[in-house]
Amino acid sequence: MAKTKKRYVCQACGGVSHRWQGQCPDCSEWNSLAEDAPATVFSLRHDLSSGGRKVGFAPLNAPTQLPQRRSTGLAEFDRALGGGLVPGSAILMGGDPGIGKSTLLLQSAAAIARMGANVVYISGEEAAGQVRLRAARLGLSDAPISLASETSVRDILTTLGSMDAPTMLVIDSIQTMYSDTIEGAPGTVSQVRGCALELIRYAKENGVVLVLVGHVTKDGTIAGPRVLEHMVDVVMSFEGERSHQYRILRALKNRFGAVDEIGVFAMQGEGLVEIANPSTLFLSGRDEPLAGSAVFPALEGTRPVLVEIQALIVRLQSGATPRRAVVGWDSSRLAMLLAVLESRCGLNFSSAEVYLNIAGGYRLSDPAADLAVAAALVSALADRPLPNGSVWFGEVSLAGEIRQVAHLDLRLKESAKLGFVDGYGPSEKRAGPHGLQYQGLTRLMNLVDRIVANA
């Protein structure tokens, strides 16, 4: 009989190795490999073509009653979900420690419970008294929520099976749950996978909205096996900087709606407060324009958000290597944009330190931010402010051309709504809405000429 091979599974990323190592070869985490039970190997004599039950098929156009979405009680939460909670869905929410995941879910659970629904909140990290203290601070003590502090999935499912199925079930968090049928401590790959599978099966069979809170690793990804994100229907990320009051709820995966939709909240003394117009959070609101500052109408899903891009250029006198510091944007994309400005426009950044910051701690991934970043860099280099009340957007190619961007009208309408009067972007013959004057640019050199001529 062949000797059973051992395998070791990383408890941080789920990577598999056939020998123990001090460092995981996939995620470079130290002391995270643990021995896993060997997989059962089936021989060809195990024939699975008989002995099972017949599966019933139905045509694709069979009449089906679509599930009715239920509001979370928070409009921004509903927006990020694509319209509300779908019965029988499983939602995984991740975020940094202390960012406000438990606060958001407690506020939403209280709002749903006050609508007459049965809500169960199970905390595996805090005692019931600690959750009650938070509820009292948030003014939610009167909400009829069924609260428990438990970590055993068997006890949880046994209790839920003896009562009417709740409308919403919150598990805070999945890394603290354990099953007595699986070896390993809570939080290991096998425990997280097995516990999530049992809870999701219960939610699907009973039409319960299941919300799982997930821990994140040091690089911001959800801890545990990657298959956990495949098992659930919705994956949400709660983001924000602790030094800023705003929080962004972002949908990374959504089987019932569009991805990249966001909900914006502000953390205050009474909890998370919805922000209907998030552009006011990321604009300075000053009257006088300053050199090195450009406003960019970003797009998050279907929501335009105006953010301020700030640039600072410091000339070096010695032969020291200049720094390139970026906050809120891709550093490699900044290097590419600087190369295009030097090669196509004749500007010299090689002997200067470049600092780029997205105001308010916002993080940009929209390629249309190229033109706004270039405008801020040229403005800082020439020490000349951009036209007051102007917005800039467009993707810059390696040839120095300004390329078209998606949802141009939506960006311009949001800019005009907030009082901006000039828009600069890809060359397109159309008039801006509501009095906003739109001026198209074909090449990056046109941007440099316009800023220099503005003196």
Buried (B, 14 or more C-beta within 10 A) or exposed (E): EEEEEEBBBBBBBBBEBEEEEEEBEBBEBEEBBBEBEEEEEEEEEEEEEEEEEEEEEEEEEEEEEEEEBBBBBBEBBBBBBBBBBBBBBBBBBBBBEEBBBBBBBBBBBBBBBBEEBBBBBBBBBBEBEEBBEBBEEBEBEEBEBBBBBBBBBEEBBEBBEEEEBBBBBBBBBBBBBBBEEBEBEBBBBBBBBBBBBBBBEBBBEBEBBBBBBBBBBEEEBBBBBEEBBEBBBBBBBBBBBEEBBBBBBBBBBBEBBEBBBBBBBBBEEEBBBBBEEBBEBBBEEEEEBEBBBBBBBBBBBEBBBBBBBBBBBEEEEEEEEBEBEBBBBBEEBBEBBBEBBEEBBEBEBEEBBBBBBBBBBBBBEBBBBBBBBBBBBBBBBBEBBBBEBBBBBBBBEEEBBBBEBEBBEBBBBBBBBBEBBBBBBBBEEEEBBEEBBBBBBEBBBBBBEBBEEEE
